[in-house]
Each structure stands twice: as C-alpha cells, then as structure tokens.
Amino acid sequence: MQRHGAPLEVVFTPQISAQITRMQAWAEQARMNAVYEGHFLYAYATKANFAAEVVQTALRSGAHYETSAAADVEIAHHLWRQGILPSDRLICCNGSKEPNYLSAIVDLRSDGCANLIPVLDDLDELAHLLPTPDAFQFGVRERAAGNRDGMHPGNDRFGLTTWEINRAAEQIWGTQHELVLYHAMVGSQIEDEDHFLATLRESIANYCRLRQRVPTLRYFNFGGGMPTSAYQLGFDFDYVGFLSRLMSEIHAVCAAYDVPVPDLIGEFGRYTVATHSVYLLEIGATKRGGPGSPDWYLVNGSMMVSLPDSVFVEGQEFIVLPLSDWDRPVRPVRLAGRRTCDSDDVYPRPHQPPLMLPDSGAGLVIAICGVGAYQQMISGRGGAHHCLSPEPQRVIVEVDDEELVARVVPQQDLATIMRLLGYQAQGLAVPLSLPRERVPVVLPRSGRVSATFGSARRNRRARF
Ligand SMILES: *Cc1c(COP(=O)(O)O)cnc(C)c1O
C-alpha cells in the first residue's frame, strides 16, 4: 500500500488454494464421521470469477470445473488442450444451453474430452445432443430444488420437472450415452444449516427413486450455495458438521431405498474466491451529512463499480476495515464513491446502518474485503465503467514454482477507456503505464525472494 498508494486491488491467489484444500479436508473428516463410502468432488463454479489466475489456481489445487455458458466451455476446452485442465477432472455444464453452448460442448467431446457432463436444463438440449456419435455422460437438473422453500424466486427457472427427468432417462436409456448425475441446487450463500439440509432432503429421495431405475446414476451434485466468511466478521458455519449431516442423511435415505450412496459433488463459486482479493481505497474528503445523518467519507473509487452486489443483492454486506488509526475514536460514516456522480454510489445502502470508522477523515485508507466473487464479473473486468471510473492498479500475488511472486497491473488508463468507447485515442497525452518500479517483496516461502517490475510493457514478470 505504501509503495503503490490507493486505490489498489490486492489479489492473493494462495487464498484460493487454501479454501479448496480446507474444504477437501473437511469433507474427508465428514466422510469419516458419517462413514460415507462415496467420494467428495470439489468443483469450482467459474462464473464467480473467470480471471485466468483464479481458474488456473483452482485447477492446480485439484478442483473440477463447472461451466455456465458457451464461452466458459471454450475456455475449458483451451485449458484442457494445454493440459492445465487435466483429463481426469469433471466438467459439469450447467444452465440453459443456447445453440452455441451446445456446439461448444459437442466440440469439446469430439475432441476427446470424455469427462464432460452436460447437465440438462431442458429436454430440447437432449434432442440436440443424443445424435452425437461420442458417448456423453449426462446429468439432469432438478427444477424443484431451485425454489422449494419459496426463498429463491428466479432459481426455479432452472432444470427439469420430475416428468421431464423421467423422460430424459427413458430417452438416454439404450443409447451409447449414460445418465450419471443428479443436480439439485438450493441457492447461494445459505448460512442456515438446517434449512440447507431440509431443502435438499426431498432431492436426495428423488435421486434414490431415479437410481432404482437408472443404475448408471452415480453422482449427486448439490450445486452452489456453500457460505463464505467473506461478508461478516462474526460469520460462523460448521462446515464439517454440515457435510457430516448431509452425508449421514444421504446414507440413510439411500439405505431406505436400497441404492448405493452416490459420489457427492459441490460446485463452489463464492466460497472459492470471495476472500482472495481486497480493495484498498483512500478517504479523500469528509462531507457533512444531512441533518441527523452521519457524515460522508468520500473515497477515490466507486462503490457501484467495485461492489455491484451492494446495489443488486438485497442486504448484501461487505467487511470494511481501516488500515490505520485503530486507536482513534470511531464515528458513524457512510462511504460515497467520488469517481461517479451517482446517488446510488454509496455504501452502506440507505436502509443499512452506517459504518463505524476512525474519525481521522482524509488520508485514512480502508480495506473493502470479500470482493473476489462475482463483483468484477458483474461490473465487467477491463471495461468502460460508470462515469468512466478507472479500474485501480492491481497487485497479483501468486505461487510460482513453490515461491510467491507479485506482478503489477497498472491502473486502467484513459486511452484504453476511450478506445473501448470507440474514440480515436491517438495522440492523447496520457501515461500508458506506471514508471518502472520494483514492487514490494512478498514474504517468500522457500527463502528465495522474487518480485516483478511494473514496466511499459504491461505485466511483464521479472525475477531477481
Ligand atoms: C452460480 C452457480 C454455482 C455457484 O454458486 P455459489 O453460491 O457462488 O457457490 C454453482 N452451481 C450452479 C449451477 C450455479 O449456477
């Protein structure tokens, strides 16, 4: 921070590996607790963050792959060809499939990738894929799980009704293809364990009924929804307890239906990436609030651009911490983005309580945590943003060859933004990048030290 100033985004990809490794260990613990014979498979739901360093880190950490769109399959195909996505990993293809999504799936399959599982969202998709000569492993997505509790309106547009699932099973039966996976997703960021389990219970019974007739069925996929500690300091969720209960439940229901337990798949979006990056913003000025309202801390960024979920998701919170002045008295304040002139560019939202931050005002630097999932994808990484708010400088810390290395991506410059908008930006006198500069040395693991230089050639990595 001292070297780079604010605004700054700090990306720390080892956190992604830590999340994955931890969940796999918890699942292993749960398997022992529940004496569960099935495997546990961790898939990364790439739509939470498609950044190359993110997806590649998840794959290096052993994650399977979940896609949501045609381009997502194209990226998977590319990574698979390069060997970055190993052939033993599953690729679950979810969501409604347009013709280009279906063609991307067929292309990847006919290129030889066999662990590709199109999860049917509509019977029309099956009609398109059935004639493919290469054998597919299919999944079906249960529509009922999406809004069984009435709490996730919009989520019930995905998947098939029981009648359609039976129809799909009949159509697949006797062909070169197999039906292998049952998908039931409840929602996102579900923090109530009892509710999560209660909602899945009926889906597990549905799996068992289908398994009685379809012996090739072997995966139960509960989708996303695994909560993360990213958004609340007091967050508390017993992951081992939840997974143990889920596995015990599946065990019991399968026994009642006399079918073998499935391998369990979770598709982790938020959980995988929410905590791997933070924004550091600086308070530039304090502005008096209206009568009876807290003052505004005006920051050198945009809340709407950096935290779009604060506007989209009812009640969404982010952890905001001061980087200094922890010994100063605190005062209630609201943050306002100085880089847009939009009345929505505030955090917390008007109906939420204000933040309590040190009273130091201008110069105070704050960290906004938990921004690694969805925020940049919704805002559009690298795009022209609201009020032309530039993307801040980004420091990306990654593991390379057992050591930590940092690289710097300069702040988005005006010429780039203008080009994106169709202006001829030639001759524009704006700096295209930062002066050549050494970046902070990150604590090495192996005793060796490495870092990179911000140079006119962007993102070039150097060692010393
Ligand atoms: C979005 C999505 C996920 C990831 O959800 P999170 O709540 O972010 O973990 C997983 N599976 C499917 C099918 C999804 O659409």
The ligand as a Tripos MOL2 file, in Angstrom:
@<TRIPOS>MOLECULE
LIG
   15    15     1     0     0
SMALL
NO_CHARGES

@<TRIPOS>ATOM
      1 C1        -23.7830  -19.9700   -9.6630 C.3       1 LIG1
      2 C2        -23.7840  -21.4240   -9.5330 C.ar      1 LIG1
      3 C3        -22.9370  -22.0470   -8.6230 C.ar      1 LIG1
      4 C4        -22.0730  -21.2950   -7.6580 C.3       1 LIG1
      5 O1        -22.8320  -20.7630   -6.6420 O.3       1 LIG1
      6 P1        -22.1580  -20.0970   -5.3610 P.3       1 LIG1
      7 O2        -23.3020  -19.8020   -4.4900 O.co2     1 LIG1
      8 O3        -21.4260  -18.9080   -5.8320 O.co2     1 LIG1
      9 O4        -21.2500  -21.1100   -4.7570 O.co2     1 LIG1
     10 C5        -22.9250  -23.4230   -8.6040 C.ar      1 LIG1
     11 N1        -23.6990  -24.1610   -9.4270 N.ar      1 LIG1
     12 C6        -24.5340  -23.5760  -10.3150 C.ar      1 LIG1
     13 C7        -25.3630  -24.4290  -11.1870 C.3       1 LIG1
     14 C8        -24.6070  -22.2010  -10.3870 C.ar      1 LIG1
     15 O5        -25.4580  -21.6360  -11.2550 O.3       1 LIG1
@<TRIPOS>BOND
     1     1     2 1
     2     2     3 ar
     3     2    14 ar
     4     3     4 1
     5     3    10 ar
     6     4     5 1
     7     5     6 1
     8     6     7 2
     9     6     8 1
    10     6     9 1
    11    10    11 ar
    12    11    12 ar
    13    12    13 1
    14    12    14 ar
    15    14    15 1
@<TRIPOS>SUBSTRUCTURE
     1 LIG1         1 GROUP 0 **** ****
